[in-house]
Amino acid sequence: MTQIPSKQQIMDWVADHPDANSKRDIAKAFGIKGAQRIELKRLLKELEAEGQLERRRRHYMDAEKLPPVTVLELLAPDGSGDLFARPLDWRGEGPMPKILYTPRQTDPALGRGERFLARLVEVHGEDHQYQARLMRRITATPNRIVGIFRKETEGGRIVPIDKGQDKEWRVRPDATLGAQPGELVQAEQAGPKGRLGLPLARIVERLGDPSAPKAVSLIAIHQHGIPDEFPARVIEEAESQKPATMKGREDLRDLPLVTIDPSDARDHDDAVGAQTEEDGGATIWVAIADVAHYVRPGSALDREAWTRGNSTYFPDRVVPMLPEALSADLCSLHEQVDRPVISVRMRLDAQGNKVSHNFHRGMMNSRASLAYEQAQAAADGNPDAQTAPLMDSVIKPLWHAYGLLRDARARRQPLDLDLPERRIELTQDGRVKSVNFRERLDAHKLIEEFMVLANVAAAEELTRRQRPLLFRVHEEPSLDKIDALREVAQASGFTLAKGQVLHTSHLNRLLAQSEGTDFDELINISTLRSMTQAYYHPENYGHFGLALKSYAHFTSPIRRYSDLIVHRALITAHGWGGGRDGKADGLSENDMDRLAETATHISETERRSMAAERDTTDRYLAAYLADRVGAEMSGRISGIQRFGAFVKLDETGADGLLPIRDLGREYFHFDPDAQTLIGADTGLAIGIGQRVTVRLTEAVPVTGGLTLELLELDGDPLPQGQSKGKRGRAPRRMSTKSRLAEVKRAAKRKRKR
């Protein structure tokens, strides 16, 4: 009779034969037949219970080793440029093995985060444990969530932090990654719905205490998948850069250029200057950091900048597009320091019209780094020690040129939205100290007008030279959205004309009607919501909001990849390429070949950053208001949905929800056309624009959610409808259709009066 192998013999055989390790393979290898298979099965179960072997489908494996064929996720290149990957299904107790990915020349290029099926070969004597070869690219990416881990007897659950997602996820005991109860985690879908109808998830990263100081922006970074750590090779490339020299550059260091930025700005990528002309016009200079000199096409810096698309700004941190060695140093236009720039000189006539422009690649030296408030005070006749010497050469010419541009803007009639910007001030430990609205100064508007004009000049220059570029496109709003805006305007007592081609001047007239009234902010927000989203595209479809035929982004290459593409296009168009070491820094063939792909990608990264910034603001506001639960607040209805009404609070600008289940004692019908909730008993109509007094009933910082209770509507207490009864439905005295028609007729009569 064949002798049954020992546990160690079984372990050794499994390790030596990773491709053939089913129970049948093991039995055949040791000559085990008949009744002896029962003893082999017992041994395998004991090894499995002891954690020495793991059964995956019908095969057994060493729990501390990976199968020969497995799914991997590609990581960022390391400092040496080597590509490593991580296994998606590591269940061992020890550290996750290191896997070197070695692509063949015929393999498709894989990007960071992509998943692929790979064949693994175990190696010894190296700093990695496996080498991987591509078998098949996997295009599908599983759903990912960020949430709070709740431990249970068998594994646990993840409660999503996204306030728009109420579905919990179940985690098996072997997929918790050691997460602790209440810990913030990132997880991905690991299977279809299982027990209790909950989808399965696998924790892939532990993010720590969700209530810790400054965790709010960290939540948004992980929730939206924003890359926040630079690969070592990118850092090394940035830190190895040398300051640019005068080679191939014009000397612009005598120009009276200054930077004007927020007082806490760490980087300065644009400088401005002006000169008043005898005919009443002006000459304007806008100089922009020459990022293209340092970030060359195809470099590690370029690949990482493309991946990020743009910088993302939070109250407590910035996730930059470029490493600090460039963004805060070599590319930043610090005062009294020579810095390379691409600049544009623009001539204005006495009416503020741009009559000519020309571009230059040069070297500048900033006279001063000014804050907005500092420049404004000087323009108002209160200069300080830094701005007093600059009054005649810098401040007065700048404000003269701004006056001309302001007049030209009034004739052009771009969309004139007035939306106050919130400023969240934090304490040193990351708690919310105050929430205020930023003051809009002429200094802010001056810089905006100078940048708009420079962007127009860049688009016109490249179009004239028939060079490829990325346009900033903003298409006119749809008829449905304009009709919805017209409904809001009429409900507020204003008019938006019908039956004509829409121009921004029509919208501006509506905004002017509401200015200074109780509906001012509502009309501004509603107008903004009616607009389409701006995006990047290689074709020019115009910019509706700015009332411009041609527009591109040129003025912020430190924080936007689109601007870097425009800079490279200008370099190529003017024949400035070559640069240091003879390496081209203009628009490469690869840049041109994937211009459409780049446009789509950076439009998506821009929306990703906007969503992350908005979610972070909501969470900080919820944290700020958490101590005021139970307090009464004033606000205005800003949105209507089937599940309730949204209220924008006056004091903070935060948005809270009035759940429909808590609106009075009657049943409310949702009318999507009129954007109202209508009481079934009383006929009470709750619509956009109405003033309300509410009570804050819940503030959840981890989701940013605010729940409110309605106390007064337009200064009056709510009428008492009939009781909703057990099912929350009021008895109907007339049909829903009849009640809605009656309320609409009443609202129409009220508007006519």
Secondary structure, DSSP 8 states (H G I E B T S, - for coil): ------HHHHHHHHHH-TTS-BHHHHHHHTT--TTHHHHHHHHHHHHHHTTSEEEETTEEEETTS--SEEEEEE----TTS-EEEEES----SS----EEE---TTS----TT-EEEEEEEE-SSSSSSEEEEEEEEE-----EEEEEEEE-SSSEEEEE--TT----EEE-GGGSTT--TT-EEEEEEEEEE-GGG-EEEEEEEEEE-TTSTTHHHHHHHHHTT---S--HHHHHHHHT-----STT-EE-TTS--BEEE-TT-S---EEEEEEE-TTS-EEEEEEEE-GGGTS-TTSHHHHHHHHH-B-EE-SS-EE-SS-HHIIIIITS--BTSEEEEEEEEEEE-TTS-EEEEEEEEEEEEBS-EEEHHHHHHHHTT---TTTGGGIIIIIHHHHHHHHHHHHHHHHH---------EEEEE-TTS-EEEEEE----HHHHHHHHHHHHHHHHHHHHHHHTT----EEEB----HHHHHHHHHHHHHTT-----SS---HHHHHHHHHHHTTSTTHHHHHHHHHHHS---EEESS---BTTTTBS--B--S-TTTBHHHHHHHHHHHHHHT-TT-GGG---S--HHHHHTHHHHHHHHHHHHHHHHHHHHHHHHHHHHHHHGGGTT-EEEEEEEEEETTEEEEEETTT--EEEEEGGGSTTS-EEEETTTTEEEETTT--EEETT-EEEEEEEEEETTTTEEEEEEEEETTEE-------TTTT----SS-HHHHHHHHHHHHHHHHH-
